[in-house]
Amino acid sequence: MPADLASILKLEVPIIVQIASRDMAVSEVIALAPGAIIELPKLADEELEILVSNKQIGLGRAVKVGENFGIRVTYVGDLRERIAALAGEDPEGQEAAEGTGEHAAGLLAEQLLADQ
């Protein structure tokens, strides 16, 4: 494995597990106080979104790990899509963005797949 790829694979990125989202009027946000409950448009047993760079890369279910929360991954997207999310890029339209053909995320995915 090339040294630059090994260095990239050691980078740490923030993972976000999103329960749900909803829009609220500014007046409702201003009126929030401790003890307020914000109802979310998602059933309690639905899968949660796993995000990197605010792009969904997978799904999972909330689990308890000792005294902490965790997420059991139930679905992970295509490797190219995950790498594009890590780069903060849109996996659709990669060719148009690059213009010359292969995109950096695609090249990295190919290199990772070749090393497996």
C-alpha positions as a Markdown table, in Angstrom:
| # | Residue | x | y | z |
|---|---|---|---|---|
| 1 | Met | 0.0 | 0.0 | 0.0 |
| 2 | Pro | 1.5 | 3.4 | -1.0 |
| 3 | Ala | 2.5 | 5.6 | 1.9 |
| 4 | Asp | 0.2 | 8.4 | 0.8 |
| 5 | Leu | -2.8 | 6.0 | 0.9 |
| 6 | Ala | -1.8 | 4.7 | 4.3 |
| 7 | Ser | -1.7 | 8.3 | 5.6 |
| 8 | Ile | -5.1 | 9.1 | 4.1 |
| 9 | Leu | -6.6 | 6.0 | 5.8 |
| 10 | Lys | -5.3 | 7.2 | 9.2 |
| 11 | Leu | -7.2 | 10.5 | 9.0 |
| 12 | Glu | -10.1 | 10.9 | 11.4 |
| 13 | Val | -13.4 | 12.3 | 10.2 |
| 14 | Pro | -16.5 | 13.2 | 12.2 |
| 15 | Ile | -19.4 | 10.7 | 11.8 |
| 16 | Ile | -22.9 | 12.1 | 12.5 |
| 17 | Val | -25.8 | 9.9 | 13.4 |
| 18 | Gln | -29.0 | 11.8 | 12.6 |
| 19 | Ile | -32.2 | 10.9 | 14.5 |
| 20 | Ala | -34.4 | 13.2 | 12.3 |
| 21 | Ser | -34.8 | 16.8 | 11.4 |
| 22 | Arg | -37.7 | 19.2 | 11.2 |
| 23 | Asp | -38.4 | 22.8 | 10.4 |
| 24 | Met | -39.4 | 25.2 | 13.2 |
| 25 | Ala | -40.5 | 28.8 | 13.1 |
| 26 | Val | -38.0 | 31.2 | 14.6 |
| 27 | Ser | -40.6 | 32.1 | 17.3 |
| 28 | Glu | -40.8 | 28.4 | 18.3 |
| 29 | Val | -37.0 | 28.2 | 18.6 |
| 30 | Ile | -36.9 | 31.4 | 20.7 |
| 31 | Ala | -39.6 | 29.9 | 23.0 |
| 32 | Leu | -37.6 | 26.7 | 23.7 |
| 33 | Ala | -36.7 | 26.2 | 27.3 |
| 34 | Pro | -35.3 | 23.3 | 29.4 |
| 35 | Gly | -37.9 | 20.5 | 29.5 |
| 36 | Ala | -39.4 | 21.4 | 26.1 |
| 37 | Ile | -40.1 | 18.5 | 23.8 |
| 38 | Ile | -39.5 | 18.7 | 20.1 |
| 39 | Glu | -41.5 | 16.1 | 18.2 |
| 40 | Leu | -39.6 | 14.6 | 15.3 |
| 41 | Pro | -41.3 | 13.2 | 12.2 |
| 42 | Lys | -39.7 | 9.7 | 12.6 |
| 43 | Leu | -41.0 | 6.6 | 14.3 |
| 44 | Ala | -38.9 | 5.4 | 17.3 |
| 45 | Asp | -38.0 | 2.1 | 15.5 |
| 46 | Glu | -36.9 | 3.6 | 12.2 |
| 47 | Glu | -33.3 | 3.4 | 11.1 |
| 48 | Leu | -31.0 | 6.4 | 11.7 |
| 49 | Glu | -28.9 | 8.0 | 9.1 |
| 50 | Ile | -25.1 | 7.8 | 9.3 |
| 51 | Leu | -23.6 | 11.0 | 7.7 |
| 52 | Val | -20.1 | 12.1 | 6.8 |
| 53 | Ser | -19.7 | 15.7 | 5.6 |
| 54 | Asn | -23.5 | 16.0 | 5.8 |
| 55 | Lys | -23.9 | 13.2 | 3.2 |
| 56 | Gln | -25.6 | 9.9 | 4.0 |
| 57 | Ile | -23.2 | 6.9 | 3.8 |
| 58 | Gly | -25.4 | 4.4 | 5.6 |
| 59 | Leu | -28.2 | 3.5 | 8.0 |
| 60 | Gly | -28.3 | 1.9 | 11.4 |
| 61 | Arg | -30.3 | 1.2 | 14.6 |
| 62 | Ala | -29.6 | 2.7 | 17.9 |
| 63 | Val | -28.2 | 0.3 | 20.5 |
| 64 | Lys | -27.1 | 0.6 | 24.1 |
| 65 | Val | -23.4 | -0.1 | 24.7 |
| 66 | Gly | -22.9 | -0.3 | 28.5 |
| 67 | Glu | -24.0 | 3.2 | 29.6 |
| 68 | Asn | -23.5 | 4.8 | 26.2 |
| 69 | Phe | -25.4 | 4.9 | 22.9 |
| 70 | Gly | -24.1 | 3.2 | 19.8 |
| 71 | Ile | -25.4 | 2.4 | 16.3 |
| 72 | Arg | -25.6 | -1.0 | 14.7 |
| 73 | Val | -24.9 | -0.5 | 11.0 |
| 74 | Thr | -27.5 | -2.1 | 8.9 |
| 75 | Tyr | -26.6 | -0.6 | 5.5 |
| 76 | Val | -23.5 | 1.0 | 4.0 |
| 77 | Gly | -23.4 | 2.6 | 0.6 |
| 78 | Asp | -21.1 | 2.0 | -2.3 |
| 79 | Leu | -17.4 | 2.5 | -1.6 |
| 80 | Arg | -17.1 | 5.3 | -4.2 |
| 81 | Glu | -20.1 | 7.1 | -2.6 |
| 82 | Arg | -18.5 | 6.9 | 0.8 |
| 83 | Ile | -15.1 | 8.2 | -0.4 |
| 84 | Ala | -16.9 | 11.0 | -2.3 |
| 85 | Ala | -18.7 | 11.9 | 1.0 |
| 86 | Leu | -15.4 | 11.9 | 2.8 |
| 87 | Ala | -14.0 | 14.3 | 0.2 |
| 88 | Gly | -17.2 | 16.5 | 0.6 |
| 89 | Glu | -18.1 | 15.8 | -3.0 |
| 90 | Asp | -21.3 | 14.8 | -4.8 |
| 91 | Pro | -20.9 | 11.3 | -6.2 |
| 92 | Glu | -23.3 | 12.0 | -9.0 |
| 93 | Gly | -21.8 | 14.4 | -11.5 |
| 94 | Gln | -18.2 | 13.4 | -10.7 |
| 95 | Glu | -17.4 | 13.1 | -14.4 |
| 96 | Ala | -18.8 | 16.6 | -15.2 |
| 97 | Ala | -17.0 | 18.1 | -12.2 |
| 98 | Glu | -13.6 | 16.7 | -13.3 |
| 99 | Gly | -14.0 | 17.1 | -17.1 |
| 100 | Thr | -11.1 | 14.8 | -17.9 |
| 101 | Gly | -12.6 | 11.5 | -16.8 |
| 102 | Glu | -11.6 | 9.8 | -13.6 |
| 103 | His | -12.3 | 11.7 | -10.4 |
| 104 | Ala | -10.0 | 11.6 | -7.4 |
| 105 | Ala | -12.6 | 9.8 | -5.3 |
| 106 | Gly | -13.0 | 7.1 | -8.0 |
| 107 | Leu | -9.2 | 6.7 | -8.2 |
| 108 | Leu | -9.0 | 6.3 | -4.4 |
| 109 | Ala | -11.8 | 3.7 | -4.4 |
| 110 | Glu | -10.1 | 1.8 | -7.2 |
| 111 | Gln | -6.8 | 1.8 | -5.2 |
| 112 | Leu | -8.6 | 0.6 | -2.0 |
| 113 | Leu | -10.4 | -2.1 | -3.9 |
| 114 | Ala | -7.2 | -3.3 | -5.5 |
| 115 | Asp | -5.5 | -3.6 | -2.1 |
| 116 | Gln | -8.3 | -5.9 | -0.7 |
